[in-house]
Amino acid sequence: MSVSVLVGSQWGDEGKGKIVDILSENYDIVTRYQGGANAGHTVEIGDKKYILHLIPSGILRENVICVIGNGVVIDPTALLDEIALLEKNNIKVDGRLFISHNAHLIMPYHKLLDSISESGENKIGTTGRGIGPCYIDKYARKGIKIVDLLNRKVLEEKIRENIKEKNILLKKIYDHEELDVEEIIRQYLEFDKTIDKYIKDVPFYLNNAIDEGKSILLEGAQGALLDVDHGTYPYVTSSSPTSGGACTGTGIPPTRIDSVIGIVKAYTTRVGLGPFPTELTDEEGEKLRKVGAEYGATTGRPRRCGWFDAFLVRYSAMINGINTCAVTKLDVLGSFDKIKVCIGYEKNGKKIKSFPTDVERLSTVTPVYETLPGWNKDISNCLSYSELPTETKDYLSFISKQAGITFNIISVGPKRKQTFYAD
């Protein structure tokens, strides 16, 4: 038996899609446990690039079953587009994809309200995919779940009641035209015809699979510092990407989880607004963005870039219980003469003992750096740890010690073959 959780350990975009693809070779089932189509997981195999938003990257391994858990909010259009893309590339989905009957549906009014909110003054920097408004309805107990698709009467009643409320909001508060309730009902009844075969009682299925000795990899979206409880609130996502979210998002109890695998980028990036102590707004930051192709897979937005923050990752390792870690994009640092690593923060000249998640305090800290020599060499063709330059090994050793993590997977490029296990 083996149940593992893979957690993004920074602000997201660490390369989870690729690492899930690598790891899934050793698992029977890969399950996504939170988030929605605001995530973009990119996997390159040969000359083909796949960008997945909802379906776990394990779908690219033909013997792996993929599951979307109840903690995920599902945009029907995005899901069907993704299924069509996979089938177009001769990747079988039927019989290999299951969706929790308790997952919530993103409705057209969620995306509309998200877009309106982000066009105002109090922006968070969301993707505008309706994720936040859908979770709001979920916790306000007004959400529409996948299981509601199975009962036309219940579905219609819920959609009518919700749109009645949302139309009042749209018209009287935002001066926006009202939504067509009949058209939305028609769309979701059509979606029901397509989705029925994928619906599953996921907690029962997964726990039964564990009893049968199947191995399961639980995949989060975004990163730990975007967790609604433990991240840099309010500049966070609307769910729990941390390892604890894996239990609530799937129905697998914590006593059945064997390990937590972290994933970090060899430097730090962030999308959207919010504090970022090691952010580089100079030529070095632009160089990281350009060499690392740091643009969002979902939105195309340029990512903010900065040096590796070991103090942040140490906090992430603590709240997630990380056992081992993967490091990605190590090759991007190959053209820097000197590389800085943040080992702590100071405020008013005094060392801070613990990572501050409150944005006012985090926005005013001063990062404390150690400077390491770069390796000035292209390492993207290295196939093992032993082939890495001494300076690269020293860098890995240093950030490992400072962050309190152990690297067991190293990635030196976007392709599947550019990833290897540490010696």
C-alpha positions in Angstrom: 0.0 0.0 0.0 1.3 3.5 -0.8 -0.7 6.7 -0.7 1.3 9.9 -1.3 0.5 13.5 -1.6 2.3 15.9 -4.0 2.3 19.5 -2.8 3.5 22.6 -4.5 5.7 24.2 -1.9 6.0 27.8 -3.0 3.4 30.1 -4.7 2.5 27.5 -7.4 3.9 27.0 -10.9 6.6 24.7 -9.5 6.1 22.1 -12.3 3.7 19.8 -10.7 2.3 18.5 -14.0 5.7 17.2 -15.1 6.5 15.6 -11.7 3.1 14.0 -11.5 3.7 12.5 -14.9 7.1 11.2 -13.8 5.8 9.8 -10.5 2.6 8.3 -11.9 4.6 5.6 -13.6 4.8 4.0 -10.1 1.1 4.5 -9.1 -2.1 2.9 -10.0 -4.3 5.9 -9.4 -3.7 9.7 -9.6 -6.3 11.9 -7.9 -6.6 15.7 -8.0 -7.9 17.0 -4.7 -8.6 20.8 -5.0 -8.7 23.9 -7.2 -10.2 24.1 -10.7 -9.3 25.1 -14.2 -7.3 28.0 -12.8 -4.4 25.5 -12.6 -2.3 24.8 -15.7 -0.1 21.6 -15.6 2.3 21.3 -18.5 3.9 18.1 -19.6 6.2 17.7 -22.6 6.7 14.2 -24.1 8.9 14.1 -27.2 7.8 16.9 -29.4 4.3 17.2 -27.9 3.2 19.5 -25.2 0.1 18.9 -23.1 -1.5 21.5 -20.9 -4.0 20.1 -18.5 -6.2 22.1 -16.2 -8.5 19.6 -14.5 -7.5 16.1 -15.4 -4.5 14.7 -13.5 -1.3 14.4 -15.6 -1.3 10.7 -14.9 -3.7 10.4 -17.8 -0.7 10.4 -20.1 0.3 7.0 -18.6 -1.9 4.4 -20.3 -2.2 2.1 -17.2 -3.1 4.9 -14.7 -6.6 5.6 -13.5 -7.3 9.3 -12.9 -9.8 10.8 -10.5 -11.1 14.3 -9.9 -12.0 14.6 -6.2 -14.8 16.4 -4.4 -12.5 19.3 -3.4 -12.2 20.3 -7.1 -14.6 22.8 -8.7 -15.4 21.8 -12.3 -16.0 24.0 -15.3 -17.9 21.7 -17.7 -16.6 23.5 -20.8 -13.0 23.2 -19.7 -13.4 19.6 -18.8 -15.0 18.6 -22.1 -12.4 20.5 -24.0 -9.7 18.7 -22.2 -11.3 15.3 -22.8 -11.6 16.1 -26.5 -7.9 17.2 -26.7 -6.7 14.0 -25.1 -8.9 11.8 -27.4 -7.7 13.8 -30.4 -4.2 12.7 -29.4 -5.3 9.1 -29.1 -5.2 9.1 -25.3 -8.0 6.9 -23.9 -10.2 8.6 -21.3 -13.2 6.4 -21.1 -12.8 3.9 -18.2 -9.7 5.8 -17.0 -11.3 9.0 -15.7 -13.7 9.3 -12.7 -15.3 12.4 -11.2 -16.6 12.7 -7.7 -20.3 13.0 -7.4 -19.7 15.6 -4.7 -17.6 17.9 -6.8 -19.1 21.4 -7.3 -19.9 22.8 -10.7 -18.7 26.2 -11.9 -21.7 28.1 -13.4 -21.6 30.9 -16.0 -22.5 33.4 -13.3 -19.4 32.4 -11.3 -17.1 33.3 -14.1 -19.0 36.5 -14.8 -18.9 37.6 -11.2 -15.2 36.8 -11.0 -14.5 38.9 -14.0 -16.5 41.8 -12.7 -14.7 41.6 -9.3 -11.3 41.6 -10.9 -12.1 44.7 -13.0 -12.7 46.7 -9.8 -10.2 48.4 -7.5 -9.8 45.6 -4.9 -8.1 43.1 -7.2 -6.6 39.8 -5.9 -5.1 38.8 -9.2 -7.3 35.7 -9.9 -7.5 34.0 -13.3 -11.1 35.0 -13.7 -12.2 31.4 -14.1 -15.0 31.6 -11.5 -13.1 29.5 -8.9 -13.6 31.9 -5.9 -17.3 32.6 -6.5 -18.0 28.8 -6.9 -16.3 28.1 -3.6 -18.3 31.0 -2.0 -21.6 29.3 -3.1 -20.3 25.9 -1.9 -19.7 27.2 1.6 -22.9 29.3 1.5 -24.6 26.0 0.8 -26.0 27.3 -2.5 -23.7 25.3 -4.7 -24.6 22.9 -7.5 -22.9 19.5 -7.4 -22.1 16.9 -10.0 -24.7 14.6 -8.4 -27.4 17.2 -9.1 -27.0 16.5 -12.8 -28.6 13.1 -12.1 -31.9 14.6 -11.0 -33.3 17.0 -13.6 -35.9 18.4 -11.3 -33.4 19.2 -8.5 -31.0 20.6 -11.1 -33.5 23.0 -12.6 -34.8 24.2 -9.2 -31.3 25.0 -8.0 -30.3 26.8 -11.2 -33.4 28.9 -11.2 -33.1 29.8 -7.5 -29.4 30.7 -7.9 -29.8 32.7 -11.1 -32.8 34.6 -9.6 -30.5 35.8 -6.8 -27.5 36.5 -9.1 -29.6 38.4 -11.6 -30.7 40.8 -8.8 -27.0 41.3 -7.9 -26.0 41.8 -11.6 -28.7 44.3 -12.4 -28.9 46.3 -9.2 -25.3 46.3 -8.0 -23.3 46.0 -11.2 -25.7 47.4 -13.7 -25.2 44.3 -15.9 -27.6 42.5 -18.1 -29.4 39.6 -16.6 -28.5 35.9 -17.4 -30.7 33.7 -19.5 -31.8 31.0 -17.1 -33.4 28.7 -19.8 -30.2 28.7 -21.8 -28.1 27.8 -18.8 -30.4 25.0 -17.9 -30.2 23.7 -21.4 -26.4 23.8 -21.4 -26.1 21.9 -18.2 -28.6 19.2 -19.2 -26.5 18.7 -22.3 -23.4 18.4 -20.1 -25.2 15.8 -18.0 -25.6 13.5 -21.1 -21.8 13.5 -21.6 -20.6 13.4 -18.0 -22.7 10.6 -16.5 -20.3 7.8 -17.4 -17.5 9.4 -15.4 -19.4 10.0 -12.1 -18.2 8.0 -9.2 -18.6 7.7 -5.4 -14.9 8.7 -5.0 -14.3 8.2 -1.3 -15.7 4.7 -1.5 -13.7 4.0 -4.7 -10.4 5.3 -3.4 -10.6 3.7 0.1 -11.6 0.4 -1.5 -8.7 0.7 -3.8 -6.3 1.1 -0.9 -7.8 -2.0 0.8 -7.0 -3.9 -2.4 -3.4 -2.8 -2.3 -3.5 -0.1 -5.0 -1.1 2.8 -4.9 -2.5 6.3 -5.1 -0.9 9.7 -5.8 -2.9 12.7 -4.6 -2.2 15.8 -6.7 -2.7 19.4 -5.5 -3.0 22.5 -7.7 -1.4 25.9 -7.0 1.0 26.1 -4.0 1.1 26.0 -0.2 1.6 29.8 0.1 -1.7 30.2 -1.8 -3.6 28.1 0.7 -6.7 30.0 2.0 -5.7 29.3 5.6 -1.9 29.1 5.6 -1.0 31.3 2.7 -0.5 35.0 2.2 -4.2 35.9 2.7 -6.0 37.6 1.0 -3.7 37.0 -2.0 -4.5 33.3 -2.0 -6.6 30.8 -3.8 -10.0 29.7 -2.5 -9.1 26.2 -1.4 -6.4 24.2 0.4 -3.4 23.2 -1.7 -1.6 22.0 1.4 -1.4 18.3 2.3 -4.3 18.6 4.7 -6.5 19.5 1.7 -5.8 16.1 0.2 -8.0 14.4 2.9 -11.0 16.8 2.7 -10.7 16.9 -1.1 -10.9 13.1 -1.6 -12.3 11.4 1.4 -9.1 9.5 2.2 -8.4 9.8 6.0 -4.9 11.1 7.1 -4.2 7.7 8.7 -4.0 6.2 5.3 -1.4 8.6 3.8 2.1 7.3 3.9 4.2 10.3 2.6 4.1 13.9 1.4 6.2 14.8 -1.5 7.1 18.5 -2.0 8.0 20.3 -5.2 10.0 23.5 -5.5 11.3 25.6 -8.3 15.1 26.3 -8.1 14.2 30.0 -7.7 10.9 31.6 -6.8 8.0 32.9 -8.9 4.6 34.3 -8.2 1.6 35.2 -10.3 -0.9 37.9 -9.4 -0.7 40.3 -6.5 0.7 40.0 -3.0 4.0 40.3 -1.1 7.1 38.6 -2.5 10.3 39.3 -0.4 12.8 38.0 -2.9 11.2 39.4 -6.0 13.7 40.8 -8.6 12.5 43.8 -10.5 15.8 44.4 -12.3 17.6 42.8 -15.2 18.2 39.6 -13.3 14.5 39.2 -12.7 13.8 39.8 -16.3 16.5 37.2 -17.2 14.9 34.6 -15.0 11.6 35.2 -16.6 13.0 35.1 -20.2 15.3 32.0 -19.7 12.7 30.2 -17.6 9.8 31.1 -20.0 7.9 32.3 -16.9 4.4 32.9 -18.3 1.2 31.3 -17.0 0.0 28.1 -18.7 -3.6 29.2 -18.0 -3.5 33.0 -18.4 -0.3 33.7 -20.3 0.5 36.3 -17.7 4.2 37.0 -17.0 5.3 35.6 -13.6 7.1 37.7 -11.1 10.6 36.2 -10.5 13.0 36.1 -7.6 15.8 34.2 -5.8 15.1 30.9 -4.0 13.5 31.6 -0.6 14.6 28.9 1.8 12.9 30.6 4.7 9.6 30.3 2.9 10.1 26.7 1.9 11.1 25.7 5.5 7.7 27.1 6.6 6.0 25.1 3.7 7.8 21.9 4.7 6.6 22.4 8.3 2.9 22.9 7.5 2.8 20.1 4.9 4.9 17.5 6.7 7.1 17.1 3.6 9.2 13.9 3.6 11.1 14.3 0.3 11.1 17.0 -2.4 11.5 17.5 -6.2 13.4 20.5 -7.6 12.5 21.8 -11.1 14.0 24.3 -13.5 17.5 23.9 -12.1 18.8 24.5 -15.6 17.5 28.1 -15.7 20.2 29.2 -13.2 22.9 28.0 -15.5 23.8 31.4 -16.9 24.2 33.3 -13.6 27.7 34.1 -12.3 26.4 34.5 -8.8 23.2 33.1 -7.3 21.5 34.4 -4.1 19.5 32.3 -1.6 17.3 33.9 1.0 18.0 32.2 4.4 15.8 34.4 6.6 14.1 37.7 7.1 14.8 40.8 9.1 12.5 43.6 10.3 13.8 46.8 11.8 17.2 45.1 12.0 16.0 42.1 14.0 15.9 38.5 12.8 12.3 37.1 12.4 11.9 33.6 13.9 8.9 32.4 11.9 7.5 33.0 8.4 4.9 35.8 8.6 1.8 35.1 6.4 0.1 38.4 7.2 0.7 40.5 4.2 1.4 43.8 6.0 4.3 42.3 7.9 5.6 40.2 5.0 5.6 43.3 2.7 8.0 45.1 5.0 10.6 42.4 5.8 14.2 42.5 4.4 15.5 39.2 3.0 18.8 38.0 4.3 20.9 36.5 1.5 23.8 34.1 1.1 25.6 34.4 -2.3 26.8 31.2 -4.0 28.9 30.8 -7.1 27.0 29.9 -10.3 28.1 27.1 -12.6 27.9 29.0 -16.0 27.1 25.8 -17.8 24.2 24.2 -19.7 23.0 21.3 -17.5 19.9 20.5 -19.5 21.6 17.4 -21.0 22.6 15.9 -17.7 21.0 12.5 -17.2 22.0 11.9 -13.6 23.1 13.6 -10.4 26.7 12.6 -10.9 26.8 14.5 -14.2 25.9 17.8 -12.5 28.7 20.4 -12.0 30.2 20.6 -8.5 28.7 24.1 -8.1 25.2 22.8 -8.9 25.5 20.0 -6.3 26.7 22.6 -3.8 23.7 24.8 -4.5 21.3 21.9 -4.1 23.0 20.9 -0.8 22.9 24.5 0.5 19.2 25.1 -0.2 18.3 21.6 1.0 20.0 22.3 4.4 18.6 25.8 4.7 15.0 24.8 3.8 15.1 21.6 5.8 14.2 19.3 2.9 15.7 16.4 1.0 15.8 16.3 -2.8 15.1 13.0 -4.4 14.0 14.2 -7.9 15.8 16.7 -10.0 14.6 18.3 -13.2 16.8 20.1 -15.6 14.3 20.9 -18.4 10.7 20.6 -19.5 10.8 17.2 -21.1 10.1 13.9 -19.5 13.6 12.6 -20.2 15.2 15.7 -18.4 14.2 14.4 -15.0 16.1 12.0 -12.8 16.3 10.7 -9.3 19.0 11.9 -7.0 21.7 9.4 -6.1 
